[in-house]
Amino acid sequence: MNSQLTAYITLICTSGVLNVYLCSYVIVKRHHYINIANFFNLYTVSITIYCFASAFGLMATAIEQIKLWTIIQYVGMPFSPPLGLLFIMQYLGMKIMKKRCMALFIIPFVSLVMVATNDFHHLHYRVFEVDQSLGAPYIHQEIGIWYMIHGVFTFACMFVAFLLVLSHWKETAKIYRPQLISLFCGQLVPMLTAFVYLLGLTPPGIDPVPMVLWLSSLLYLWSINSSRMFTIMPIAKDAIFNSINDGVIVLDDSNRLIEFNRACKSMFPLLNKSMFGMDFEKAWFELSGDSFPSKFETESLTMEIQLATEHLKRIFQVRTSSLQHANNSKGLLIIFTDITELKRLQMELEYQAYYDELTKIYNRRAFFQKCEQEFAAAREDSSPFSIVLIDIDYFKRVNDTYGHHVGDQLLLHVVKVCQSQLKEGTLFARYGGEEFVLALKGRTGLEGKELANQLRRHVEARPLITTEGVISVTLSSGVAEATKETEETLYQLLNKADQALYSAKREGRNQVHVYTEILCTTNLT
């Protein structure tokens, strides 16, 4: 065996031994590592098989022995590139689907079968024989069609892994970049060597790739010991940052956009990396068409913003927090929480709690809550305040004659006619059954009577037209004005209006009565 061949075997065995050591080291320390080490172990095992089979192949003296060791090489070699790719993908926090993972090993498995059965079809090697000028173990080979497919797949796996590592360089903190360097070179070295080999620029009859794998192994070993690869990874930050459901925007000390996460990109489709370095006010205007409602005068801020653009109709809770960058400069985190659905449910519950289901006006509960406020305000500024109770005359007769569905139509009809005569903002509510109530802040009892008569005349002049026929409608109303001399409550005022309404109904309906002490005495007798 010549010295050159001995050197080749020594380099290949060195690569194999280093991979055995790496695999053993990671297995022994497996309890200290995360699951990514499992892919790395499979990767190093496949390379170990490849290296040692190559070394034994270079010590073979007959073509049968060389073919056997070549088959054993293919037990490891075709599987190492996809395993390396999966290792890189998991390291970078990419989701690995089980079916896709299995699909990656179809071509390597077929390659193994093709090499093992090549003498029957010659699809992998058209020619595979001992080099006539150099002799064993040097091989003269001519590649077949499957060799080309296998070669393209192998190169593609290494190239994609290389690009994935390269794409994460900028966003990785300097302290973690040694890990990326080892991964970067671990893919680049064998890829370039294989490319040079395919171009025919390496010693004839020898596969140079296992000779250079010791360099990748040393880099991995250095990275495991120096930067704690498998224990602390840069992707931990990236995975956490991008797995947050809230949208996060990072600004520098000059309020320029320097980072955002995936959730933020989903919230704001127009957001893209071309905006990096842009002043946040300008970036926000491009996203929303409006200026941001805060100038970040304080480090901590919480507010709600509503966006209604061509691309976006959402409600967000926005929080800001100060941030200390790695270079000791200060920045700002802007956190967006999408509360659109929460607000919708809140409004829906509020609507159900405060609005009458049939007529869509305020219900009794909402009336008391809002009227108490208006009544207290009127007391405070000594302004007049009146209540009008309205009752639909003979409503029970309509229900009994035409049915409740027509009764519901009548209620809606009366509400619509009344609303057409009321000013916007007037507190108008369904008090119960066929009764309605008006709260009139700033109006006297006489003004309340005038409004009640206006409503009565409009309703009387507009009968309800149904499939059952035309139904005439009239209203009876009672009006009461709050007194200024006594500490009268809202409930007492409503009771006065109810007495006035009772008086109007007793006197023949379709009329309006105003509460007076005389009226009160008459009712009691």
VEXKOLRO-263778 format. One record per residue (C-alpha): x, y, z; residue in one letter. Coordinates in steps of 0.5 Angstrom, whole numbers, plus 500, padded with zeros to 3 digits. Example, Ala and Ser with C-alpha at 12.3 -4.5 7.8 and 13.67 -1.06 7.14 Angstrom:
> xx|yy|zz|aa
> 525|491|516|A .
> 527|498|514|S .
This chain:
> xx|yy|zz|aa
> 500|500|500|M .
> 503|507|498|N .
> 504|513|502|S .
> 499|517|499|Q .
> 493|511|500|L .
> 495|511|507|T .
> 494|518|508|A .
> 487|518|505|Y .
> 485|512|509|I .
> 488|516|515|T .
> 484|522|514|L .
> 478|518|513|I .
> 479|514|519|C .
> 480|520|523|T .
> 473|523|520|S .
> 470|516|523|G .
> 473|516|529|V .
> 471|524|531|L .
> 464|522|529|N .
> 464|516|533|V .
> 467|520|539|Y .
> 461|526|537|L .
> 456|521|537|C .
> 458|517|544|S .
> 459|524|547|Y .
> 452|526|546|V .
> 449|520|548|I .
> 453|520|555|V .
> 451|527|556|K .
> 444|526|553|R .
> 440|528|559|H .
> 443|535|559|H .
> 441|536|552|Y .
> 434|537|548|I .
> 431|533|543|N .
> 435|536|537|I .
> 441|531|539|A .
> 437|525|537|N .
> 437|528|530|F .
> 445|529|531|F .
> 446|522|533|N .
> 443|519|527|L .
> 447|524|523|Y .
> 454|522|526|T .
> 452|515|525|V .
> 450|515|518|S .
> 457|519|517|I .
> 461|514|521|T .
> 458|508|517|I .
> 460|512|511|Y .
> 467|514|513|C .
> 469|507|516|F .
> 466|503|510|A .
> 470|508|505|S .
> 477|506|509|A .
> 475|499|508|F .
> 474|500|501|G .
> 481|503|500|L .
> 484|497|503|M .
> 480|492|499|A .
> 484|488|493|T .
> 479|485|489|A .
> 473|488|486|I .
> 468|484|490|E .
> 471|487|496|Q .
> 470|494|493|I .
> 463|493|491|K .
> 461|490|498|L .
> 464|496|502|W .
> 461|501|497|T .
> 454|498|499|I .
> 456|499|506|I .
> 458|506|504|Q .
> 451|507|502|Y .
> 448|504|508|V .
> 450|511|511|G .
> 452|516|506|M .
> 445|517|502|P .
> 442|518|509|F .
> 447|523|512|S .
> 444|529|508|P .
> 437|529|509|P .
> 439|527|516|L .
> 443|533|516|G .
> 437|538|513|L .
> 433|535|519|L .
> 438|537|524|F .
> 438|544|522|I .
> 431|545|521|M .
> 430|542|528|Q .
> 435|547|530|Y .
> 432|553|527|L .
> 425|551|530|G .
> 422|549|524|M .
> 416|544|524|K .
> 418|538|522|I .
> 412|534|519|M .
> 412|526|520|K .
> 410|524|513|K .
> 415|529|510|R .
> 420|527|514|C .
> 419|520|512|M .
> 419|522|504|A .
> 426|525|505|L .
> 428|518|506|F .
> 425|515|500|I .
> 431|517|495|I .
> 436|515|500|P .
> 433|508|501|F .
> 432|507|493|V .
> 439|509|492|S .
> 442|503|497|L .
> 437|498|493|V .
> 440|501|487|M .
> 447|500|489|V .
> 446|493|492|A .
> 443|491|485|T .
> 447|495|480|N .
> 450|488|477|D .
> 443|487|475|F .
> 441|493|472|H .
> 447|498|472|H .
> 442|504|473|L .
> 447|507|478|H .
> 453|505|475|Y .
> 454|504|468|R .
> 461|502|469|V .
> 464|500|476|F .
> 471|496|475|E .
> 478|497|478|V .
> 482|502|474|D .
> 486|499|469|Q .
> 492|504|470|S .
> 492|505|478|L .
> 489|498|480|G .
> 485|496|486|A .
> 483|500|490|P .
> 482|505|485|Y .
> 476|505|481|I .
> 474|507|474|H .
> 466|509|474|Q .
> 461|511|469|E .
> 455|514|473|I .
> 448|512|471|G .
> 441|515|471|I .
> 440|514|478|W .
> 447|516|480|Y .
> 445|523|477|M .
> 438|523|481|I .
> 441|521|488|H .
> 447|526|487|G .
> 442|532|485|V .
> 438|530|491|F .
> 444|530|496|T .
> 447|536|493|F .
> 440|539|494|A .
> 439|537|502|C .
> 446|540|503|M .
> 445|546|500|F .
> 438|548|503|V .
> 441|546|510|A .
> 446|551|508|F .
> 441|557|506|L .
> 437|556|512|L .
> 443|557|517|V .
> 445|563|512|L .
> 438|566|513|S .
> 438|566|520|H .
> 445|570|521|W .
> 443|577|522|K .
> 438|575|527|E .
> 442|571|531|T .
> 446|574|537|A .
> 453|575|537|K .
> 454|570|543|I .
> 451|564|539|Y .
> 454|565|532|R .
> 459|560|533|P .
> 454|555|533|Q .
> 452|558|526|L .
> 459|558|524|I .
> 460|550|525|S .
> 453|549|522|L .
> 455|553|516|F .
> 461|550|515|C .
> 459|543|517|G .
> 454|543|510|Q .
> 459|547|506|L .
> 465|543|507|V .
> 462|537|504|P .
> 458|540|499|M .
> 464|544|496|L .
> 468|537|496|T .
> 463|533|493|A .
> 462|539|487|F .
> 469|539|486|V .
> 469|531|486|Y .
> 464|531|481|L .
> 468|536|476|L .
> 473|531|476|G .
> 478|536|480|L .
> 480|531|485|T .
> 485|525|485|P .
> 482|519|480|P .
> 478|513|483|G .
> 478|516|490|I .
> 472|519|494|D .
> 475|525|497|P .
> 468|527|501|V .
> 470|522|507|P .
> 477|525|508|M .
> 474|532|509|V .
> 469|530|514|L .
> 474|531|520|W .
> 474|538|519|L .
> 466|539|520|S .
> 467|534|526|S .
> 472|538|529|L .
> 467|544|528|L .
> 461|541|531|Y .
> 466|539|537|L .
> 468|546|538|W .
> 461|549|538|S .
> 458|543|543|I .
> 464|545|548|N .
> 465|553|547|S .
> 458|555|545|S .
> 454|550|549|R .
> 450|547|542|M .
> 444|543|544|F .
> 443|546|551|T .
> 443|554|549|I .
> 441|555|542|M .
> 439|562|539|P .
> 433|559|536|I .
> 430|559|543|A .
> 429|567|543|K .
> 427|566|536|D .
> 422|560|537|A .
> 419|564|543|I .
> 419|571|540|F .
> 415|568|534|N .
> 410|563|538|S .
> 407|569|542|I .
> 400|570|540|N .
> 401|577|541|D .
> 404|582|535|G .
> 410|585|538|V .
> 414|590|534|I .
> 421|592|537|V .
> 423|599|536|L .
> 430|602|537|D .
> 432|608|541|D .
> 430|613|535|S .
> 423|609|535|N .
> 425|606|528|R .
> 422|599|527|L .
> 428|594|527|I .
> 424|587|529|E .
> 417|584|529|F .
> 414|577|530|N .
> 410|572|526|R .
> 403|574|529|A .
> 404|582|528|C .
> 405|580|521|K .
> 399|576|521|S .
> 395|582|524|M .
> 398|587|519|F .
> 399|584|512|P .
> 402|590|509|L .
> 408|589|515|L .
> 414|587|511|N .
> 422|587|512|K .
> 423|593|507|S .
> 420|597|513|M .
> 426|595|518|F .
> 430|602|519|G .
> 423|606|518|M .
> 421|611|523|D .
> 415|608|527|F .
> 410|613|525|E .
> 411|613|518|K .
> 411|605|518|A .
> 404|606|522|W .
> 401|611|517|F .
> 403|606|511|E .
> 400|600|515|L .
> 393|604|518|S .
> 393|610|514|G .
> 393|614|520|D .
> 398|617|525|S .
> 399|613|532|F .
> 395|615|537|P .
> 401|616|542|S .
> 408|619|542|K .
> 411|614|547|F .
> 412|620|552|E .
> 412|614|557|T .
> 415|608|557|E .
> 409|604|560|S .
> 403|605|556|L .
> 396|601|555|T .
> 391|603|550|M .
> 386|601|545|E .
> 386|603|538|I .
> 381|601|533|Q .
> 383|600|525|L .
> 378|600|519|A .
> 382|600|513|T .
> 381|597|506|E .
> 386|591|509|H .
> 384|591|516|L .
> 378|592|521|K .
> 380|590|528|R .
> 381|592|535|I .
> 387|592|539|F .
> 389|593|546|Q .
> 396|596|545|V .
> 402|596|551|R .
> 409|599|551|T .
> 415|597|555|S .
> 422|599|555|S .
> 427|595|552|L .
> 435|594|553|Q .
> 438|592|547|H .
> 445|588|547|A .
> 449|594|545|N .
> 446|597|552|N .
> 442|602|548|S .
> 435|603|550|K .
> 429|601|545|G .
> 421|600|546|L .
> 417|594|545|L .
> 410|595|542|I .
> 405|589|544|I .
> 399|588|540|F .
> 393|584|543|T .
> 387|583|538|D .
> 381|584|542|I .
> 376|584|536|T .
> 372|578|538|E .
> 372|580|545|L .
> 369|587|544|K .
> 364|583|539|R .
> 362|579|545|L .
> 362|584|550|Q .
> 358|589|546|M .
> 353|583|544|E .
> 352|581|552|L .
> 352|589|553|E .
> 346|589|548|Y .
> 343|583|551|Q .
> 343|586|558|A .
> 341|593|556|Y .
> 336|593|550|Y .
> 329|590|549|D .
> 330|584|544|E .
> 323|585|540|L .
> 323|593|539|T .
> 331|594|540|K .
> 330|600|544|I .
> 333|600|552|Y .
> 330|595|557|N .
> 327|597|564|R .
> 334|595|567|R .
> 338|600|562|A .
> 333|605|563|F .
> 334|606|571|F .
> 341|606|570|Q .
> 341|611|565|K .
> 335|615|568|C .
> 339|615|575|E .
> 345|619|572|Q .
> 340|624|568|E .
> 336|625|574|F .
> 342|626|579|A .
> 345|631|574|A .
> 338|635|573|A .
> 338|635|581|R .
> 345|638|581|E .
> 344|643|576|D .
> 337|645|578|S .
> 334|644|571|S .
> 327|641|570|P .
> 326|633|569|F .
> 320|630|567|S .
> 318|623|566|I .
> 312|620|561|V .
> 309|613|562|L .
> 306|611|555|I .
> 301|605|555|D .
> 298|602|548|I .
> 290|602|549|D .
> 287|596|548|Y .
> 293|592|547|F .
> 291|585|550|K .
> 285|586|545|R .
> 289|586|539|V .
> 293|580|542|N .
> 287|576|543|D .
> 284|578|537|T .
> 289|577|532|Y .
> 295|573|536|G .
> 301|575|539|H .
> 305|575|532|H .
> 301|581|531|V .
> 301|584|538|G .
> 309|584|536|D .
> 308|588|530|Q .
> 304|593|533|L .
> 309|594|539|L .
> 314|595|533|L .
> 310|600|529|H .
> 309|604|536|V .
> 316|604|537|V .
> 318|606|530|K .
> 313|612|530|V .
> 315|615|536|C .
> 322|615|535|Q .
> 321|619|528|S .
> 318|624|533|Q .
> 324|624|538|L .
> 330|628|538|K .
> 336|624|538|E .
> 339|622|545|G .
> 332|622|548|T .
> 332|616|553|L .
> 326|612|551|F .
> 325|605|553|A .
> 320|599|554|R .
> 318|599|561|Y .
> 314|593|561|G .
> 309|589|556|G .
> 305|595|552|E .
> 308|600|557|E .
> 314|605|554|F .
> 317|611|558|V .
> 321|617|556|L .
> 326|621|561|A .
> 326|628|559|L .
> 332|632|562|K .
> 331|640|562|G .
> 323|639|560|R .
> 317|641|565|T .
> 311|637|566|G .
> 307|642|561|L .
> 313|641|555|E .
> 312|633|557|G .
> 305|633|556|K .
> 306|637|549|E .
> 311|632|547|L .
> 306|626|549|A .
> 300|629|545|N .
> 305|630|539|Q .
> 306|622|540|L .
> 299|620|541|R .
> 297|624|535|R .
> 302|621|530|H .
> 300|614|533|V .
> 293|615|532|E .
> 294|618|525|A .
> 298|612|523|R .
> 294|605|524|P .
> 298|598|523|L .
> 297|595|516|I .
> 297|588|517|T .
> 295|582|513|T .
> 289|581|518|E .
> 287|588|516|G .
> 288|595|519|V .
> 289|596|526|I .
> 287|603|529|S .
> 292|605|535|V .
> 292|610|541|T .
> 296|611|546|L .
> 295|614|554|S .
> 300|617|557|S .
> 302|620|564|G .
> 307|625|565|V .
> 310|627|572|A .
> 315|633|573|E .
> 320|632|579|A .
> 319|637|585|T .
> 325|642|587|K .
> 323|643|594|E .
> 323|635|596|T .
> 328|630|596|E .
> 324|626|591|E .
> 327|619|588|T .
> 326|617|581|L .
> 322|611|584|Y .
> 317|616|587|Q .
> 317|620|580|L .
> 315|614|576|L .
> 310|613|581|N .
> 307|619|580|K .
> 307|618|572|A .
> 304|612|573|D .
> 298|615|577|Q .
> 297|620|572|A .
> 297|614|566|L .
> 292|611|571|Y .
> 288|617|571|S .
> 288|618|563|A .
> 286|611|562|K .
> 280|611|567|R .
> 278|618|563|E .
> 277|614|557|G .
> 284|613|554|R .
> 287|616|548|N .
> 289|622|552|Q .
> 295|625|556|V .
> 294|627|564|H .
> 300|631|568|V .
> 300|629|575|Y .
> 298|634|580|T .
> 296|634|588|E .
> 289|635|586|I .
> 289|629|581|L .
> 293|625|586|C .
> 287|626|591|T .
> 282|624|586|T .
> 285|618|584|N .
> 286|616|591|L .
> 278|617|592|T .
